[in-house]
Amino acid sequence: MAKKPGTNPKGEFAFFNVFYEDGSQRSNRRVPAELLGGLEGDEPARAYIMEQDREIAEKSGRPALEIKNLERVGAKKK
């Protein structure tokens, strides 16, 4: 059942585009916002997404792909 518009709290998740060593990309991977910030910046997102990938690989029977780069969706390029 669909949620009513406006019931999703803003800022609960940060979204990342993930680029893998084999050249593939996954867009809009969700990471809880409370994991991010502080001195590490977005680095905790890498560990969180790697854990998600490991679980997916375990269930699918395929090896997990190595992450090459992460980009926060909507972040300005440096």
C-alpha positions as a Markdown table, in Angstrom:
| # | Residue | x | y | z |
|---|---|---|---|---|
| 1 | Met | 0.0 | 0.0 | 0.0 |
| 2 | Ala | 1.4 | 3.4 | -0.9 |
| 3 | Lys | 2.2 | 6.0 | 1.7 |
| 4 | Lys | 0.5 | 9.4 | 1.8 |
| 5 | Pro | 2.6 | 12.1 | 0.3 |
| 6 | Gly | 4.6 | 14.0 | 2.8 |
| 7 | Thr | 4.8 | 11.3 | 5.4 |
| 8 | Asn | 8.4 | 10.4 | 4.6 |
| 9 | Pro | 10.7 | 12.4 | 6.9 |
| 10 | Lys | 13.3 | 14.4 | 4.9 |
| 11 | Gly | 16.9 | 13.9 | 5.7 |
| 12 | Glu | 16.5 | 10.3 | 7.0 |
| 13 | Phe | 18.6 | 8.9 | 4.2 |
| 14 | Ala | 21.5 | 10.1 | 2.1 |
| 15 | Phe | 21.7 | 8.7 | -1.5 |
| 16 | Phe | 24.8 | 7.6 | -3.2 |
| 17 | Asn | 25.8 | 6.6 | -6.8 |
| 18 | Val | 28.2 | 3.7 | -6.5 |
| 19 | Phe | 30.8 | 2.9 | -9.2 |
| 20 | Tyr | 32.4 | -0.5 | -9.3 |
| 21 | Glu | 35.8 | -1.7 | -10.5 |
| 22 | Asp | 34.2 | -3.6 | -13.4 |
| 23 | Gly | 32.7 | -0.3 | -14.8 |
| 24 | Ser | 29.1 | -0.9 | -13.6 |
| 25 | Gln | 27.1 | 1.6 | -11.6 |
| 26 | Arg | 24.3 | 1.5 | -9.1 |
| 27 | Ser | 22.3 | 4.7 | -8.5 |
| 28 | Asn | 20.5 | 6.1 | -5.5 |
| 29 | Arg | 21.8 | 3.6 | -2.9 |
| 30 | Arg | 20.3 | 4.6 | 0.5 |
| 31 | Val | 22.5 | 5.1 | 3.6 |
| 32 | Pro | 21.0 | 6.2 | 7.0 |
| 33 | Ala | 21.9 | 9.8 | 7.5 |
| 34 | Glu | 23.0 | 9.2 | 11.2 |
| 35 | Leu | 26.0 | 7.2 | 10.0 |
| 36 | Leu | 27.4 | 10.2 | 8.0 |
| 37 | Gly | 29.0 | 13.4 | 9.0 |
| 38 | Gly | 31.6 | 14.0 | 11.7 |
| 39 | Leu | 35.3 | 13.7 | 10.9 |
| 40 | Glu | 34.9 | 10.7 | 8.6 |
| 41 | Gly | 32.4 | 12.5 | 6.3 |
| 42 | Asp | 30.9 | 10.1 | 3.8 |
| 43 | Glu | 33.4 | 7.2 | 4.4 |
| 44 | Pro | 31.0 | 5.2 | 6.7 |
| 45 | Ala | 28.7 | 5.0 | 3.6 |
| 46 | Arg | 31.3 | 2.9 | 1.9 |
| 47 | Ala | 31.3 | 0.3 | 4.7 |
| 48 | Tyr | 27.5 | 0.3 | 4.9 |
| 49 | Ile | 27.2 | -0.2 | 1.1 |
| 50 | Met | 29.9 | -2.9 | 1.1 |
| 51 | Glu | 28.0 | -4.8 | 3.8 |
| 52 | Gln | 24.8 | -4.5 | 1.7 |
| 53 | Asp | 26.6 | -5.8 | -1.3 |
| 54 | Arg | 28.1 | -8.7 | 0.6 |
| 55 | Glu | 24.6 | -9.8 | 1.8 |
| 56 | Ile | 23.2 | -9.5 | -1.7 |
| 57 | Ala | 26.1 | -11.5 | -3.1 |
| 58 | Glu | 25.6 | -14.1 | -0.5 |
| 59 | Lys | 21.9 | -14.5 | -1.4 |
| 60 | Ser | 22.5 | -14.5 | -5.2 |
| 61 | Gly | 25.5 | -16.8 | -5.2 |
| 62 | Arg | 27.7 | -14.2 | -7.1 |
| 63 | Pro | 30.8 | -12.6 | -5.8 |
| 64 | Ala | 30.5 | -9.1 | -4.4 |
| 65 | Leu | 31.9 | -6.3 | -6.7 |
| 66 | Glu | 34.7 | -4.1 | -5.5 |
| 67 | Ile | 33.7 | -0.4 | -5.0 |
| 68 | Lys | 35.8 | 2.0 | -7.0 |
| 69 | Asn | 34.1 | 5.3 | -6.1 |
| 70 | Leu | 31.1 | 6.8 | -4.2 |
| 71 | Glu | 29.3 | 10.0 | -5.1 |
| 72 | Arg | 26.7 | 11.6 | -2.9 |
| 73 | Val | 23.6 | 12.4 | -5.1 |
| 74 | Gly | 23.1 | 16.1 | -5.3 |
| 75 | Ala | 26.5 | 17.0 | -3.9 |
| 76 | Lys | 28.5 | 19.7 | -5.7 |
| 77 | Lys | 31.6 | 18.6 | -7.6 |
| 78 | Lys | 34.9 | 19.9 | -6.2 |
